Amino acid sequence: MHSSHQPMQHPVFTRRTAIQAGAISLLGLGMNHVTALRALAAAASAKSSDIKTVIYIFLSGGLSQLDGFDLKPNAPDAVRGEFKPIATNTPGIQICEHLPLLARRSHLWSLVRSLTHATNNHSDGHMIMLSGRSELPAGFSANMPKPTDWPSIAAIAGYATRPRNNLPPAAVLPERLVHFSGRVIPGPFAGLMGRLRDPWFIEASNYEPRAYGAFPDFEFDHQQRSYQPKRKVFHAPNLSIPEGIGTLGPRLDLLKYIDAQRRDLDQSVGVRSFDRFHQGAVSLLTQERVRRAFDIHKTEPRLLDRYGNNSFGWSLLMARRLVEAGVNLVQVNLGNNESWDTHGNAFPHLKDKLFPPTDKAVSALLDDLHDTGQLENTLIVMAGEFGRTPKISTLPQYYKLPGRDHWGAVQTVFFAGGGTRGGSVVGSSDKIGGYPATDPQTPENMAATIYHCLGIPAAAAVWRDATDRPHNIYHGQPIAGLL
C-alpha cells in the first residue's frame, strides 16, 4: 500500500549551525524558553499562502491630495496648482503627471479619496493616522509619547498576529520620527499596551534636523537655504557570525563576539524593546533571510537601481524582505519627520525631490510582490497625517514660492494588494478637494481594513492592558469598496 509518509531521518547540522545553536545558551536562553520557541516554530510552519502581511508607508508631513492622487484641473487657479493630471492604466482614473510609473500600474492599486479627520496639527495627526483613532487619548501631549497614548496600528498588529520565524511581528523603519527640535513624535508606540509591546524600531537612518527626503541624492531643505547634503549612510545592524569563529579558541571568544553583537543590536534596532525572551536576538544572528533583509548595500546593483539607490528605495526593499522573512507588519517612514510638509516651494520640491524616489520605489515594490505572487497576501497602504489646503498659500518670510498648509478634512489614501481591488476609487472629494463629497471614510475604517487583511477576526478581537482589561481592536469597518 502506498504511503505518503517519508522515511524518518536524523537531522544533519553543519559546524556553523552547531556554533549558532551554542550561541543560544550564551545569549541566556535555556529550558525555560523551550515552550516559547516551540510555539514560534509552529507558527513558522504555516503555509505561505495563509500568511497575511502589511507594509504601511507613512508620509510624514502630509501629501497634498490636490497635487498627487486627486487633482482638480477645472478648479480655480488659486486651487488647482501647477501639476497636470495624466491618464493611468485604468480608464477614468487620473493622477499627477510626476507619478508616471505608478500610473502605468493602476490595475494593481486603488485610492480612497475621502478619508477625513478633524485635526490640522502634525503631532495630533500622527497619533490619529498611526493609531487609527480619530479622537485623541486622554492627556495626549504633542511634545512626547506617553504611556496613556493609544497603541499604534503596528503595536496592535504585533499583539494580535502570530510571530513567524522567531521574529517580532511588527517593525518600524528606517527611523523614529523626530522633530527638528529633537522631540520624538508620538504615534508609532504601544502606549497603553506598555513599552514591551512597542514595535521593533530599526534605526537605519541618522537623525539630522532639517535634512528632509530620500538621502543622499534627493535630500533637501524646505526653505531652500544654502544646503549641503548631510546624510549619506544607511546603517543596518551587523548580523553575521564569522565562519571561522569556532576555531578561534575557547568558548569565551564566541561569548565575547555574541556580547558585542548584542550591544550592536541594542543600539541599532532596540532588541530589548521587543525581545522579552531573547529569542529574537538569536533569529537575527542565525537566519539567512533576516541578514539578507538588512544587507541592502550588498544587493545586486540592478535591483538597487530599480528601487532607487536612496533611502526611500532602501527602506521599501528592506520592508519587502522583512515581511518575506517573517515580520507581519512593517511601517515604512518615507522621509523623516515632516518631509512632506510643503508649506512653500511645494511644486519644485514635489516634482524634483519627493515624487521621483517615491514613484520609483513604490512601483518596484508592487512589481516584486506581483511577480512573485505575494501581492495578493500583502497589503500596501500609503498615507500621511493629513492632506493639504485647497487654497494655495504663500509665506514669503520663509519660502520663495507658494505651497499648501495642513488640512485634515480630506486626504487620499493609497491601497494595493492584500485582497483589495486594483484599478478602483472609493469616495470622492468636492470640486476643490476640500471635503469628502461621497462615501467619507475614517482612520478607524483604514485601521480596520489593515486588521482585516492581516486576518485578525473582528468578532471578540481585543487586546489586554497591564491590568488584564480588554480593549477593542476594531473601532470601524473595513472599507467595503476596496474588498
N, C-alpha and C positions, 0 to 999 in steps of 0.2 A: 504494500500500500504506500502510495506516495505521501510523503510528509513535507510540510513547508518549513519544519524546524531545521535550523542549521546545526551542524556538529558543534559541541561546546569546545571552545579554545581558551587556553590560558592567555591573558593579556601579555603583550610584549612591550617593554619600556626601554627607551634609549637611555643612555647615561645622562643626557641633558634633562630628560623628563624626570629621572630619579633625583637629580640635583634640585630641580624646580619643586618636586614634591617635598624634598627635605626642607626647602625654604618655608613651607607651610608651618612647620613646628617652630622655625626660627622667627616667624612673624607672630608667634603667640597663639596659634591655633592648636587645639587639642581635641580630645574625645567629646568635650562639651559642645563642640561646633559641628559634630557629625550630622546631627539631625537637620540643622540649617543647610549644610552643604548638600545633603541628600535631597532636600526639598528643592533647592535651586537646580540640582542636576535633573530632577524630574521635570521641572519647568522648561529646562533647556531642550528636553527631548520632544517637545511639542512639534507637530508638523509645521513646516514653514508656511503652508497655506492657511494655517489657523492663526498666525501671528499678525496682529494689527499694530501699526506704529504711526507716529505723528511727527512731523517736522513743522514747528511753529516759528515762522520767520517774523521777527518783530522789527519794525521800522521806527525806532525811537526818534521823536521829534514831530512825526505826523506827516504822511504823504498827502499832498493835495489831491482830492478826488477829481478836481476840475482839470488837473494837468497830467493825470496818469490814466485812470481807467473809466472816467465818467466825464469826458469833455463835452462842453456846451458850445458848439461852433456858431449857433444862432443867437447866443446871448449878447447883451451889450458889450462894448469894448471894455468897460470897467470890470467885467466879469470873466470873459472867456479866456483871456491870457494869450500868450504868443504861440502856443503849440497848435498844430493841426491834427485832427483825427485821421487814422488810416484804417482801411478795412482789415479785418482779421481773416483767418481761415474759415470762420463761421459767418455765413450771411447774416447781416443785420447787427453784428457786434463790431464796434469800433473802439480803438484805444489810441494812446498817444503815438505820434509818428516816431518818437525816440525809443519805442519798445518793439522794434521790428521782429526780433527773434521770438518773443512771446506771442506776437500777433500771428505768426505762422504756426503756432502750436495751440491755438484757441480751442481745438477739439479736445484737448487734454484738461482744460481748466474752466472754471466758472467764476462768476462775480456776484457778490451781494452788494448792491449799490444803495442800500437803505439802512445800514447799521447806525444806530443813534444812541447817544447818552448825553448827560446834562452838563458835563464839565468842560471848560476850556483851559484847565490848568494841567501842566505837564505831569507832575507827580500824582495828582488825582487820577489823571487819565491812564498812567502806567498801572496804578493799582487796579483800576476798573478793567482794563483790557488784558492784564496779565492774570487776574483772578476770575474774570467772567462774572463779576458782581457790580451792578450799576450803582448801588448805594455804598458809600464809604464806610468802613468799620468804625465802631465807637473809638474815640480817642486817636483817630488817624492823624499822623503828622507827615507833612510833605518833606520834612527835613531828615527823616531817618526811618528805616524799617523798625517796626515794633512787634513785640510778641502778641499783641492783640489784633494784628492785621489779618485780613482774610488769607487763607492759604492760596498760593498760586495754582493755576491750572497744572503746571509742571509738578508741583508738590502733590496735588491730588492724584494725578496720573501715577506718580511714584508709589503712592499709598495703595491705590486700587487695582494696579496691574501686577501680574506675577513677574518677579525677576527672571531674567533669562541669562544663561551662561555666567551666572555668578557675578553679574554686573548691576550697578544701580539702575533702577527702571527709568529715571528721568535725569536729564542733564541740561545745563545752560552753557552756551559758548558764544564767542571766544573770550568773553569778559563779563563781569558785572557792569551794570550801567552806573557810572559815577559822574556827577555834575562837575563842571569845571571848577567849582569852589571846593571840591573834594568830598562833598556829602554823597553818600550812597543812596540811589533812588529806590524807594520801596516798590514792591510789586511781585518780584520773582521768588520770594522766600516762602517758607512754610507757615510763618505767623502763628496762629492759634494751634497748629499741629505740634509746635515745638521744633527747636533747631535741628534735632536729629532727623526730621523729615524734610529738611531743605534739599532741593535737588543738588546734583553734583555740578559744582561750578568749575568749569575748565578755563583757567585764566591763561589764554594763549596770546593775548594782546596787551602790551604795556599801556598803562594809563598815562595819557598825555592831555592836559587841559587844552581846549580849543584846537584840537587836531582832529578833524572830522573825516568820515568817509572811508573808502576802501584803500587803505595804505598798501604799498607805498605810492603807486602811480596815480591814484585818484584822491589822495589826501588833500584837504583844502581847509580854508578858514572862511566862515560865513561872511565876515566883514571885509574880506579881501585885503587884509593888512599885509605888509611886507612879510613874506612867508617862505620858509624852507621846510620841506617835509621832515617830520620828527620821528615817525615810527617806520622801521624797515624790517624788523624781525618778528616773525610769527612763532612764538615759543610753543613747544609741546614737551610734555614730560618725557624723560629718558626711561623707557620701559624694558630695556634689553638686559639679559643676563649673558655675559660673555661665554662663548662655547667652552673656553679652556679653564673656567674658574675652578672646576673640580680638581685640577692638577696643581693648584696654587699652594696647597699645603693643608694645614689643619682646618677644621670646621670654623674656626674663628675668622678665617679670611672671607668665607661666604657670609658669615654673620655681619661682618663689617660692611660688606658690599650691600646686603639687603637693607641694613640700617640706613646706609646712605641713600638707597633708592627710596626708602620710606620717607626720609626727610625731604627729598625732591618732590615726592608725590604730595606730601603735606603742603608744601609751598606752592606747587604748580596747579593741583587740581582739588585741594581740600578734601583729602581722603577721610579725615576724621569726621567731617560733616555728614558723610553718607555711610561710613563703614562701621556699623555697630559691632561686627564680629571679626573684622579684618579680612573676611574672605575676598572682598572687592580688591584689596591690595594684591592678593595672590593672583586673581584673574588678570589684573593689569600687568603683572610681571610675567605671566605664563601663556597668555592666549595670543596667538599669532595675529588673529583678526583685530584684536584690540590694539596691539602695537602698530599694525598696518594703518589703522584708522588715524593714529597720531602722526604717522611717518609721512606727513604731507610733502615735505621737501625732497623725499626720495621717490616720489611718484614720477611716472614716465612723463616727459615734457609735453607730449601731445595731449594727455589728459589735463594737465595743469593749464595748458593754453585754452582748452575747451571750456573749462570753468572760469578762466581768468586768473592770471597769476598775481592775485592780490587778496586782501583779507576777506573780501566777500566770497570769492571763489574758494579759497582755502576753507572757510568756515562751512560752506554748504557741502563741499566734498567730505570734510570730516564728519558732518552730521549724517550724510548718506552712509558712510562706512560704520558709524556708531550704531545706527538702527539695524544695519545688517549684522553687526557683531553681537547685539543683544540689548541695546538701550531702547526702551519703548517710546519715549517722547524726548525729543531734543528741541529746545528753544534756541534759535539762532538769532543773535542780535546783529542785523546787517547795519553796521555803523555803531559807534559808541554813542553815549547819551546825546540826544538832540541833533544827530547828524542830519535828520530830515526836517529840521526846524527852519524852514525857508521864509523868514520874515522879509528878507531882502535879497537882492541878487539871485532871486529864485530861479529864473528861467535859464541863465547860463550855468548855474550850479546843477540843476536837474539835468539839463541837456548834456553837459560835459563831464560831470563828476559822479552823479548818483545813478542816473538811468543806465548808462553803458555797462558798468560792472554788475548791476542788478539783473538787467536783461540777459546778459550772458550767463551768469551763474545759475539763475533760476531755470533758464532754458536747458542748460546742461544737466541739472538735477532731474528735470522732467524726462529728458531723453534717457538718462541712465536707468531710472526707475521703470519707465515704459519698456525699454528694450530688454530688460531683464525680467519682465513680468511682475515686478514688485509694486508698481504704481497702484494697482487695484487694492492692495492692502496697506498702502502708506498714504496717509492724508497729509497734504501740504496746506498750510494756512498762512497767509501773509496779511498783516495788519499793522497799524500804528496805534498810538494812544488816542488819536482823533484825526479829523480831516483838517482842511484849511478854509478860511473865509471865502465866500463867493466873491466878495469885492476885493480887487487888488489894492494893496495899500503901499504907502511909502513911509519910510523912517529915515529921512535924509541925514539925521545926526549920526546914524550908524551905517547906513548902506547907500551905495551909489545908485542902485537900481531897485525896482519895486519887488514886492513879494506878497505873501498872504499870511494872515495871523491865525491863531488857534481857533478850531471850530469843532466842537463835539457833536453838534446837531446831526451831522451825517458824514459818513465815510464809506469808501468802497473796500470790501474785504475780498481777497483772492483765495479761492479754494481749488485744489486739484487732488485727484486720486482718492483713495480710501473708500471707494464705492460711490463717490459723488458723480454727478452727471457732468461730463465735459460739454463745452460749447453752449452754455446756458447762462442766463442772467436772472437773478432773483431780485425783485423790488426795483424801485427807481427813485431818483431824486427829482425835485421840481425843476422848473425851467432854468433856474440859475444855480442849481447844485447846492442849495442851502438847507433843505429839509427833505425828509422822506416824502415821496408823493404816493407810492404804493408799497404795500407789504413791508412795513417797518420791522426791523429786527433789532435785537438787543444783544449786549455782551453775554447775557445768560444763555441765549439761544446759540451763540457761537460756541461757548464752552460746552453746551450740551451736545452739539454736533461733534466736537472733539472727543468727548467721553463715549458717545455712541460709536464712533468709528474705532475707538480703542477696544470696543467690546465690553464696556462697563455696563451692566444691566441697570436700567432706570429703576426697576422695582426694588425698593428697600436698599438702594445704594447709599451708604453712609460712610463717613469717616468718624473716628472717635478721638476726642481730645485726651489730655492727661488725666482727667477725672472720669474717663470712660463715658462721657456724654456723647450721644450720637449727633452728627450734623449731616444734613442732606448734601449729597454731591450734586444732584441736578437741581437747578433753580430756573430752568427754562426747558424748552422743547427743541430737539434737533430741527434744523431748518429744512422744512419739508420739500421745498423746491429744489434742494440740492441732492436729495437722496432718491 
